[in-house]
Amino acid sequence: MIRKALLFIVLASLATVAGAREANVFASGLKASHVEGAKYSISYTLNAPAEMVTINFYSGDELARSVQSRGLAQGENTVIVNLAGLNGEYTWSVKTTGEKWEKGEQATVVVDKTTNPLLRFMSPRGIDINKDTESEFYGRVYVTETREADVDGRHTNVGIYVFDPAFNDVTGQGDIAYSGNVEWGPSSGCTRIFLNKDDKIYLCDWSDGHPGVWRADAKDLNADFVPVFGGEPDLYGLRYNEDNIAIAGSIASCWVEGAADSTILYTFDEDYVNANGNTQGLYQYNIGNLDTLWNEGPSAVIYDNFDELHQNGNSVIIPQNGGWWISQTRWADGATVPSLIYVKENEVLFNSGAINPNLINHSYCSAICLFDEGTKMAVSCLGNIKVFEVTFNDEIPTLSELYNISPSLGQNCYSIVVDVAHNMYCAVDRLNEDETGNVGVIALPVSENTCETPAPSSQIITVEEIIIVPGDVNGDGAINSGDITALYDYMLNGDLTHQENCDVNGDGSINSGDITAIYDIMLGT
């Protein structure tokens, strides 16, 4: 108990630390191209500097070869590898190792609008990151801006802004958002964002005048965004079809499962009215390919029995274990109107305010995120973010506080997402009319700052067997002074990729004896 108490004291005091801490490192944008012979060009992008990068080549589940490089910079990196001696098809990955965290070191803001001018927004409310390693856009960050404004010398407009993991303007859009030729609702249009695994992007409009969900294609963000729902909205933001059947209302957040004709959209709807005359609920729409506008009511009601538990339509939904987490904006958590609930089969199995009103306390503006395969949850509070361990006893979830990040990136945190390397991305709306919003990254403490990214299946490498000629270090078909230079390079860099070529004298190591052996070959002795 003493050790647990000490750990809680350390973790509960997390705050921004002094000094230049980098983000936890991972690789994205993995590409391979054939150069010549068994040589391949391998490129990838680092979101932060790496102390070491290891490129692993696999034949099935067996590691066939590793290539290491040290001290690589943030951004795009390229290395030429010689896979001589291999034969057949190989999958590959890039494993990164970054700056180690010292025991007890605190979470820290590593990038925000003060360090990167591209992150200056007026009212950013949505943020998500592509986590599909099969996608060509893996690692890209998508931010939604809800207001057009001049912000610190930069003019933003309503729509999507896209970045690589190092927060560079990866698509060259400049200050102009991808708006999809949509007339977004005032102040709450293009609010939260959801990236599906099929490279489709879903955007929520939480306004009464322009309610609903729109879909964009990450492969062509210049194209028009496609509306999901048909019908026309009434004064309160509820869409009706020609037969006066309610379709959907103002959508604060959404979730998508499946792809193509099996696509299912889930929404938290502020305006849809259930059979009892109550609004605010969680609904399912089996939209499929969306060949035509969805012009009828929900396919299913997931949960709309809120009674007095739910009073704020600014909510986020996340599925887990067959049920759903549903947050809402609260200045103070309470049993009758809680900050967070977990529902399953129309029953509330978790109520944060009933368990402990101080567990979350302020849930403003209701951002939540599950990560580490659902074992951890981040919850936005009032100027701080709490991270909880998530456990289930049968069907009942429990949240146990791990640490409290304070201060974070601002009070009005609308969206949180955590990447594979344990970096937390936040979109924070402005608090007052004379303020601007904030977008940034908080690096979370990790025991080992390592991450292995698999290359997509489109990047499988096929190597044709090449006969190894001891002494032909550079693989040009001749043994001459160029091989001695190449051997010196391999020795200095500690690169054992070309063990078969470099170990000229066959003693199992690469050293000056191999240089002598090359001289002997050249001299014919």
Secondary structure, 3 states (H helix, E strand, C coil): CHHHHHHHHHHHCCCCCCCCCCCCCCEEEEEEEEEECCEEEEEEEECCCEEEEEEEEEECCEEEEEEEEEEECCEEEEEEEECCCCCEEEEEEEEEECCCCCCCCCCEEEECCCCCHHHCCCCEEEEEECCCCCCCCCCCEEEEECCCEEECCEEECCEEEEECCCCCCCCCCCCCCECCCCCCCCCCCCCCEEECCCCEEEEEECCCCCCEEEEEECCCCCCCCEECECCEECCCCCEECCCCCECCCCEEEEEEECCHHHCEEEEEECCCCCCCCCCCEEEEECCCCCCCCECCCCCEEEECCCCCCCCCCCCCEEEECCEEEEECCECCCCCCCCCEEEEECCEEEEEHHHHCHHHHCCECCCCEEEECCCCEEEEECCCCEEEEEEEEECCEEEEEEEEEECCCCCCEEEEEEECCCCEEEEEEECCCCCCCCEEEEEECCCCCCEEEEECCHHHCEEECCCCCCCCCCCCCCCCCHHHHHHHHHHHHHCCCCCHHHHCCCCCCCCCHHHHHHHHHHHHCC
